[in-house]
Amino acid sequence: MNEHSFHVEEQIFIEPLRCENCDGNAHLTRRSPHGLEGLEIRVFACHECAHQIERIVSLATRVP
């Protein structure tokens, strides 16, 4: 795990993604800063098959 990342215990404003493997719900489990300013890396884990999905998102679209 990146030393600057932090574990997300409960997330209510970032909706789960659909798992690419089993179509289950993949909930946000980790957020980390990206090397480029204004971006962050979000890691989602599927509750059904444990598949992980990584997304790079702009912080400009973040909900306050």
N, C-alpha and C positions, 0 to 999 in steps of 0.2 A: 504494500500500500504506500502511496506517495506520502511523504512526511507532512505535506500541507493539506492533505485530504482530511475529511471528517466524516464520521459515520452518521447516517440519518436514522434516528430512532423512529420517528413518526412523521409522515409527510402528508399534509392535507391539501395543498394547493397545486402539486404537480401530479397530474393524473398518470395512472399506470399505462404502460405500453402493452400491446399484444405481443406475446412471445412468437418469435419467428419459427420455433420448432414445434410447439404443441398448441398454440393459440390461447394459452392461459394468460393470466395477468402477471406482468412483470413490474414490480414496484421499485421505486427509487431506493437504492441502498447506500449510495455514496456520491458525493460531489467533491470535485477537486478543481483547483485553478488550472487553467490551460496556460501554455507558454506565451500565448498572445494576449495582450490586454483586452479586456472586455468579453472574454470567452471563458466558459467553464466546461468541465467534463462531467457528465452524469452517467452513472452506472445503474442499470436496472437489473433485478434478478427475478426470474420466474419462480413463482411459488409451487408450480406443478413439476417442472423438470430441472430446475436450478440453472437453466441457461442464462447467461449474462449478456446484456445488450449495452453498448457504450454509445453515447451521443455527445457531440460537441455543440453547445448552444451559446447564443449571444446573451449576455447579461442585460442587454437593452430590452429584451422581451420578458424579463423576469417580473413576476407579480410581486408588488410590495408587501 
